[in-house]
Amino acid sequence: MAKETGPLQFFREVKQESARVTWPAWKETKVTTAVVLFVVFLVALFLFLSDWVISLVIQWILGIGA
């Protein structure tokens, strides 16, 4: 069974574990953020265009277009 620890022991262990974390460099963080924003923009553009085309097709099929 797992050993129960108090709050102070818990926070000591959290501090020890956080010291072992390898944090990315600022350059890597900036590049990753830029890539994520670019991909989000592309996906948003794709979804916008897909929705627009689908709505045009539905309007054409139903005959409710201008």
Backbone as CSV, one residue per row, in Angstrom:
resi,resn,N_x,N_y,N_z,CA_x,CA_y,CA_z,C_x,C_y,C_z
1,MET,0.832,-1.180,0.000,0.000,0.000,0.000,0.877,1.244,0.000
2,ALA,0.392,2.303,-0.582,1.162,3.542,-0.690,1.323,4.199,0.673
3,LYS,2.497,4.783,0.867,2.791,5.481,2.116,2.121,6.852,2.086
4,GLU,1.401,7.182,3.140,0.752,8.489,3.221,1.754,9.518,3.725
5,THR,1.709,10.698,3.121,2.607,11.772,3.536,1.790,13.008,3.863
6,GLY,2.394,13.867,4.651,1.731,15.108,5.017,1.949,16.164,3.952
7,PRO,1.300,17.305,4.130,1.420,18.380,3.136,2.854,18.893,2.966
8,LEU,3.606,18.996,4.048,4.985,19.497,3.931,5.851,18.536,3.131
9,GLN,5.724,17.255,3.399,6.482,16.254,2.648,6.077,16.280,1.174
10,PHE,4.813,16.435,0.921,4.318,16.504,-0.459,4.982,17.659,-1.211
11,PHE,4.999,18.855,-0.596,5.580,20.011,-1.269,7.092,19.882,-1.429
12,ARG,7.763,19.220,-0.491,9.190,18.958,-0.655,9.431,18.069,-1.870
13,GLU,8.617,17.046,-2.013,8.762,16.141,-3.151,8.426,16.843,-4.462
14,VAL,7.443,17.716,-4.443,7.108,18.479,-5.652,8.286,19.359,-6.046
15,LYS,8.918,19.992,-5.085,10.069,20.846,-5.364,11.223,20.028,-5.942
16,GLN,11.457,18.843,-5.388,12.514,17.971,-5.904,12.216,17.546,-7.345
17,GLU,10.983,17.182,-7.613,10.614,16.751,-8.960,10.712,17.904,-9.958
18,SER,10.306,19.107,-9.549,10.367,20.237,-10.472,11.802,20.615,-10.801
19,ALA,12.735,20.301,-9.915,14.145,20.581,-10.190,14.673,19.640,-11.276
20,ARG,14.051,18.491,-11.471,14.489,17.519,-12.473,13.916,17.794,-13.863
21,VAL,12.967,18.708,-13.956,12.319,18.988,-15.232,13.288,19.705,-16.159
22,THR,13.318,19.278,-17.417,14.129,19.952,-18.423,13.234,20.942,-19.151
23,TRP,13.477,22.217,-18.924,12.655,23.255,-19.525,13.221,23.629,-20.878
24,PRO,12.348,23.922,-21.858,12.850,24.309,-23.182,13.461,25.704,-23.151
25,ALA,14.377,25.940,-24.098,14.985,27.266,-24.219,13.952,28.231,-24.789
26,TRP,14.207,29.534,-24.613,13.264,30.542,-25.110,13.105,30.448,-26.618
27,LYS,14.212,30.185,-27.327,14.137,30.089,-28.789,13.215,28.935,-29.196
28,GLU,13.361,27.821,-28.547,12.515,26.664,-28.844,11.047,26.961,-28.524
29,THR,10.813,27.668,-27.440,9.447,28.039,-27.062,8.833,28.973,-28.098
30,LYS,9.610,29.946,-28.559,9.108,30.885,-29.565,8.802,30.177,-30.880
31,VAL,9.703,29.293,-31.315,9.499,28.584,-32.575,8.274,27.685,-32.484
32,THR,8.138,26.967,-31.393,6.988,26.079,-31.211,5.691,26.871,-31.189
33,THR,5.699,28.006,-30.508,4.506,28.856,-30.457,4.135,29.362,-31.849
34,ALA,5.127,29.770,-32.618,4.873,30.248,-33.979,4.285,29.139,-34.844
35,VAL,4.812,27.943,-34.728,4.293,26.811,-35.509,2.853,26.508,-35.120
36,VAL,2.571,26.512,-33.840,1.206,26.232,-33.377,0.244,27.290,-33.894
37,LEU,0.607,28.556,-33.798,-0.268,29.626,-34.282,-0.488,29.521,-35.791
38,PHE,0.552,29.187,-36.543,0.429,29.024,-37.987,-0.508,27.869,-38.332
39,VAL,-0.363,26.750,-37.647,-1.225,25.595,-37.913,-2.670,25.907,-37.529
40,VAL,-2.875,26.600,-36.425,-4.228,26.990,-36.019,-4.842,27.894,-37.083
41,PHE,-4.060,28.827,-37.610,-4.556,29.699,-38.676,-4.945,28.893,-39.910
42,LEU,-4.104,27.929,-40.305,-4.413,27.100,-41.472,-5.675,26.271,-41.261
43,VAL,-5.825,25.688,-40.096,-7.013,24.882,-39.812,-8.262,25.768,-39.804
44,ALA,-8.164,26.952,-39.216,-9.305,27.869,-39.200,-9.686,28.280,-40.619
45,LEU,-8.700,28.560,-41.446,-8.960,28.919,-42.838,-9.615,27.761,-43.587
46,PHE,-9.098,26.561,-43.389,-9.673,25.375,-44.033,-11.127,25.175,-43.610
47,LEU,-11.399,25.276,-42.311,-12.763,25.091,-41.824,-13.692,26.189,-42.335
48,PHE,-13.202,27.427,-42.401,-14.002,28.524,-42.929,-14.371,28.273,-44.388
49,LEU,-13.374,27.915,-45.189,-13.640,27.666,-46.605,-14.540,26.454,-46.810
50,SER,-14.327,25.401,-46.026,-15.176,24.208,-46.131,-16.623,24.550,-45.795
51,ASP,-16.830,25.302,-44.743,-18.180,25.695,-44.342,-18.834,26.545,-45.417
52,TRP,-18.071,27.457,-46.002,-18.592,28.337,-47.045,-19.009,27.533,-48.279
53,VAL,-18.152,26.594,-48.696,-18.469,25.773,-49.874,-19.681,24.893,-49.597
54,ILE,-19.736,24.279,-48.441,-20.875,23.422,-48.098,-22.165,24.229,-48.067
55,SER,-22.116,25.444,-47.517,-23.331,26.261,-47.475,-23.767,26.656,-48.882
56,LEU,-22.816,26.944,-49.781,-23.170,27.255,-51.166,-23.826,26.063,-51.853
57,VAL,-23.287,24.879,-51.631,-23.848,23.673,-52.242,-25.257,23.416,-51.714
58,ILE,-25.457,23.567,-50.429,-26.788,23.337,-49.848,-27.788,24.364,-50.375
59,GLN,-27.350,25.624,-50.455,-28.239,26.650,-51.010,-28.585,26.333,-52.459
60,TRP,-27.638,25.856,-53.229,-27.866,25.511,-54.635,-28.846,24.340,-54.737
61,ILE,-28.654,23.323,-53.884,-29.532,22.146,-53.915,-30.953,22.530,-53.529
62,LEU,-31.098,23.335,-52.500,-32.423,23.722,-52.020,-33.030,24.856,-52.845
63,GLY,-32.247,25.490,-53.680,-32.758,26.564,-54.514,-33.080,27.821,-53.752
64,ILE,-32.390,28.069,-52.638,-32.685,29.264,-51.850,-31.613,30.333,-52.029
65,GLY,-30.734,30.134,-53.011,-29.674,31.108,-53.250,-30.216,32.327,-53.968
66,ALA,-29.389,33.305,-54.108,-29.793,34.572,-54.752,-30.014,34.387,-56.231
